[in-house]
Amino acid sequence: MDEAELAARIDHTILGPTTTVDDVERVLDEAIEHGMNACIPPCYVAEAVAYAPDVTLATVVGFPHGQHSTAAKHGEAVDAWQTGADELDMVLNVGRLKAGDDERVAADIAEVVAAVPIPVKVILETALLTDDEKRRACEAAVEAGADFVKTSTGFADGGATVADVELMAEYLPVKASGGIGSYEDAMAMLDAGAERIGASSGVEILDGAPEAAEKS
C-alpha cells in the first residue's frame, strides 16, 4: 500500500469538546494536502463543506455516549446529511446492549440507516464491552443494515486493538479508531482487517510511512 492509498483510508479526526472552527479548518487543510478524509463535529459541517467541498466528510451522531433518543439520532443524521456530510459515525446505545435489549439496539441503528442515503458506521465502544457483547453489537449493526462497524469514540478508556478488529471484521467492514498514533499502529489495524482508520494523528501516521521517510 503506497502513501496515497493509505491516506485515502484515514479519517483525519477532530472531535474534542473545545474544537473551534479554526481547528476544523486546520484539519481540513491537512486532509487536502495529504489526500485524507476528515471527521468533525456536526456543528461545523456547513462551514467544512463550504471550506473544503472536495474532502470526504464524516460527522458523528449520538456522540459520544450513544444515549440520545432514537428520534434525536434520526434528526441529527438527517440534518448532517442535508448539510453536506458524506458519512455518519453513530454511537450504539451501550447501556441497552449491556441490558440485553438487542432488538432496541438494532432498531436504533436502523432508524439512522433508513433516514439517510449515505454510509453509516456504528461505533461499538469496544473498551466497554465483552467479546460476547461485541459480537451481539456487530450482529445488531448487520441486522440494521449499517455499512461499517467502528471500534471507539476515543472518549472511553482504551481504543482500537488488533483482536477487536479481527473479531469485528467477521461481520462488516471495520473502522479502527482510538489510540492509533503512528504508521505502525495504523498498519497493524489494516493488517488485522480494518478498511478505515480514524485518528487525530493522520499526518503523523503518513509521515511515518516508508515512502514519506524516503522523500525526507
Secondary structure, DSSP 8 states (H G I E B T S, - for coil): --HHHHHTTEEEE---TT--HHHHHHHHHHHHHHT-EEEE-GGGHHHHHHH-TTS-EEEEESTTTS-S-HHHHHHHHHHHHHHT-SEEEEE--HHHHHTT-HHHHHHHHHHHHHH-SS-EEEE--GGG--HHHHHHHHHHHHHHT-SEEE---SSSS----HHHHHHHTTTS-EEEESS--SHHHHHHHHHHTEEEEEETTHHHHHHTSHHHHHH-
